[in-house]
Amino acid sequence: MTGQQPGLLGGPLFTAYKAVTAIMLARRAEGLLGVPVVPVFWVASDDHDFSEVNAAWAVDRRGRLQELRLPGVQGAIPGGAYPVGARALQLAGTLAEVAGAGPHGQYPHTAEVTAFALAAGRRSASLAEWFARLMARLFSRHGLVLLDPRLAELRAEAGEVLAEAVARREEVAGALRAAGEALGARGFPAAFARGDQAYLFMEEGQRRTGLVWDGRSFADRRGSFWAAERELESAIRSHPEKFSPSAALRPVVQEVLLPTLCQVAGPGELTYLAQLKEVFSLFGLEMPPVRPRLSLTMVPPEVAVALERFGISYGEVAAGLGERLRAELASLDDVGLEAVFAAHRGAIAAAYGELARRLSPFGEGMAALVAGNRDRVLRQAAYLEAKAWQHHRRRNREVVAAFRAMESWLRPGGAMQEQRLGWLALAFRLGWGLADVLLEAPLTPEHHLAYWEG
């Protein structure tokens, strides 16, 4: 089992890596146990922080990092409630324009992948469903099952767990507090530190808000809803579609719905799963073992060539290539710009020094005028120097573009590639066979570079 909040246009690469890890582990377990083992992806369609995932990043044909967003997304709107509109569909076409071609023309799968993305979007009632259709297409040949917890049948069964959690709120809070203190004693942060939470959310229309406990009743943070313990239990059982678990209870609900052989998690999830073992026990459940997801950086062929050409390692890219690019451009400078402008500045300073000496009989007012004039000339010289380097960069635009592409692909915006770049843009180049490329990665938790040909 794995899962993730549905991201715009398929979400970032790590979303696909979670699915790949679950598929790999399911295959391995099936071979060991001799029984069918199913990889399941929990589409967290009830997660309400859509603004957090309302971004699709890609690298354009000039190696520049581009960000696409849906405008006007505000408030706590679950991805399962946000409709697919014309603007969202337009973004799929924009992504194809931005990332669907390279310096030598359109990539081989851009038209096919874009056509499917648009058709899937038109058939989807929400952005979460659109996300699920894209993921299902990518992994359709590999047995991945996508599960939406907003389905009425699942909500009804989950409601029983949530109602029990309301009755046992103090026990749940105590278990989380004890686990958090134990983690703190070992130097790790506690994900669940507040003791007033009800660990569930209530939905009204498109809005989702957390409930808190004030010692006498449960209420939402806006003060528009409050209920005693028994009243809330009854409301959950009568209208389970209006309630959903927080991160503290979602793994428990998941275990009740689908007994789990192994949970695949990312770094963020590991921080809160570490507090949940005793919470599972409160509900008579055993917490499944947790496995970190794959961590990869995809290296396209042109970037691999640039790394080798300039003798640059991934670690150097992660640290930033600004100094390396300046050194490379300096080595290509047949004019000697640095020396030329150093001499120019020296000559200006010397000339104005002599001028100040000659005009010294006119007093401090004249000295100030000379100094001000000198500073203006030096500023103009600095402007001219900047323009000269700009022209030098243009003469060597291919080198500049190679460095830009290395950073955009391998460390986009200073972040890890898997956290920012979307997998759908890679499908323009590799087609739906992207899943096959990812499934060739070694099943280890260490970070790896993944190269492909063509």
PyMOL commands that set and color helices and strands:
alter all, ss='L'
color gray80, all
select helices_A, chain A and resi 8-10+13-33+50-53+86-99+110-123+127-138+140-142+152-167+169-185+229-238+240-242+250-257+267-273+277-282+301-310+314-319+322-331+337-358+360-362+364-395+397-410+412-414+417-420+423-438
alter helices_A, ss='H'
color red, helices_A
select strands_A, chain A and resi 2-4+40-43+56-59+65-68+101-102+105-106+145-147+197-204+207-213+218-220+226-227+243-245+263-265+290-292+295-299+447-451
alter strands_A, ss='S'
color yellow, strands_A
deselect
rebuild
show_as cartoon
